[in-house]
């Protein structure tokens, strides 16, 4: 037993070592943000104590699933190489044991926290599908898309009698029976024993794994897929317009690349609206008590998780500032950069204007998606409060001294943002107790006030700092 635990610990460390330190910190930060949002909803929401505890359990296991899927799976895939199979004969068996145990624990924890065991097969297939997606399986995205849209497709395409049969209790029991063979196949695909077929697919698989990995600062993110190419088309139009205007402030933002431009979020907003529309159809057409109960749970949890999009809406600015130092240095040599004394003011103005506009736009998108869930007014108020808190936390990493290495987001700033959110939630809960009202309006007002004060201080600090381009030169 001690030898097995020792092997598990070494494998975990080796898998995490495959990722960059910044990527590891980002995964843990996102998982912590998921847990923090769930804790706020559980504490301030209209839930009794057992419901709140179960909801916290669900969110905690969702955070665990996120860490495992985005941190361990890509690293373990790289470790399961033919040469390691000869040098470490126990490794594949340990990888299978660890992944099977994670899948079982995460599935049971999330299903228990949701309070609906009918969701067990769907949660199990979702966690398995995400692991296969991060492992570079080219067919799983289509299966997940089909499965995610299956309920409303069945209700709208098939005859009513067939739709009721395929979304009722019998269909869920059928999925329960299929869980074990699906898990066995998934584990064998994740960690095959070897052979010519595995060697033939490995190079292509690793390319897809690297696509999801956090890239090194020297590598640029590239737009891939239909949504990414569509965003890039909008970016080209914006770039041509800004080049004709020769506006130094606009060209400063273009030096960061298309990933940090406002056009990169057009596809995300469109996807938000599509998610809301699909959820509305699924909720309106769901037949069968089991399916209606599951859709009701998704209507509670889903909109809250959408606020995480706002929380990380400013992360790309700091990342692109570190990745595009060469482009920034070249821009400084051209007249398009403008006066160096005004560089920080122009950059801060553009960053602030774009980030605030994106905050508002994403909030409107999230609220629109929430409306399509047929949520109550109190639930909409809760969603707006989460969007405001997420935006306030996102703005903390926006304006900074980018000429130094600690510009933008770092571990200490992430901890401070989490502490701010926690204190704001406690203050809002105190005001709600004193006034006898719900805490959500207080949380909205407090987060916006804190954001205003914080941005004012950050604005002054950025204007007093050395010119931001090239970023990180004053280590």
VENWOCOR-V715847 format. One record per run of one state. SS is the DSSP state (hx for helix, st for strand, lp for the rest). FROM is the first residue (numbers start at 1). TO is the last residue. If there is no record, write none. Layout:
SS&FROM&TO ; SS&FROM&TO
This chain:
lp&1&1 ; hx&2&17 ; lp&18&20 ; hx&21&44 ; lp&45&48 ; hx&49&79 ; lp&80&81 ; hx&82&87 ; lp&88&90 ; hx&91&114 ; lp&115&116 ; hx&117&134 ; lp&135&139 ; hx&140&148 ; lp&149&149 ; hx&150&157 ; lp&158&159 ; hx&160&166 ; lp&167&168 ; hx&169&190 ; lp&191&195 ; hx&196&212 ; lp&213&224 ; hx&225&245 ; lp&246&247 ; hx&248&254 ; lp&255&257 ; hx&258&260 ; lp&261&261 ; hx&262&285 ; lp&286&288 ; hx&289&311 ; lp&312&314 ; hx&315&323 ; lp&324&324 ; hx&325&332 ; lp&333&334 ; hx&335&337 ; lp&338&339 ; hx&340&371 ; lp&372&376 ; hx&377&395 ; lp&396&410 ; hx&411&435 ; lp&436&439 ; hx&440&464 ; lp&465&475
